[in-house]
Amino acid sequence: MKIIKMTKAFLILIVPVGVAGWFVCAGCAAAPPNSLAMHNPSRWENEIAAYERSDATNPPPPGCIVFTGASYIRKWAPRLATDFPNMQVIDRGFGGAWLADVYYYADRIIIPYAPREVVIYAGGNDVFFGLRSEFVFGDFVALMKKLHQALPKAKLVFISLPPSPSRWADTARFKRVNDLIANYCNRHNIGFVDAFKLMLGPDGKPLPGIYDKGRLHMNAAGYDIWRDALKPYLIP
């Protein structure tokens, strides 16, 4: 199968025939379209291999809680253990990841640990670089199905796409993806942490003081919001 390099310009132009049909059947059991066949996850191979080398000498305990996904998870790593003490949490984030990347590498950095719970944040990069909302949602659904099949007893939790000031122009598409995912989670007993709403001020804009200088990633105050929002979803 030919691997197509993903670029923002290219992705914006993807309009497959099946999408229109999926819109008509959005409330039925038909699987939404996804980007898995087109996505090339190989750029993360070195990071994933590094996790595997660490696992060989210091394997995570069975029944742990795995945090995985994009840079919001990776940057949370230094404080995960203190934010969630005595919960056996481990970081398997890789900055810049898309949902399709998490799907591809789940066989190596999620499923082998037999976790009791998996916490995922990804999708913001997918939207920003132009992947259509229906494909982002389709990649999410494929990932949830894969994890549920391999880990039927594990609790799955997804943290919503956040309202990053540097990506505010994409807010409508972020909300669309969040709505699709929230609806799916509600119907399939998957935890959905609506961080988006918690990160907005009374004016409907991102809260001041919770982002770093780049206005994309959170500072400590932002992670305090995520910590408090996520705690009720975690299995002690």
Secondary structure, DSSP 8 states (H G I E B T S, - for coil): -------HHHHHT---HHHHHHHHTTTSS-----STTT---GGGHHHHHHHHHHHHHS---TT-EEEEESHHHHTTHHHHHHHSTTS-EEEEE-TT--HHHHHHHHHHHTGGG--SEEEEE--HHHHHTT--HHHHHHHHHHHHHHHHHH-TTSEEEEE-----GGGGGGHHHHHHHHHHHHHHHHHTT-EEE-HHHHTB-TTSSB-TTSB-TTSSSB-HHHHHHHHHHHGGGS--
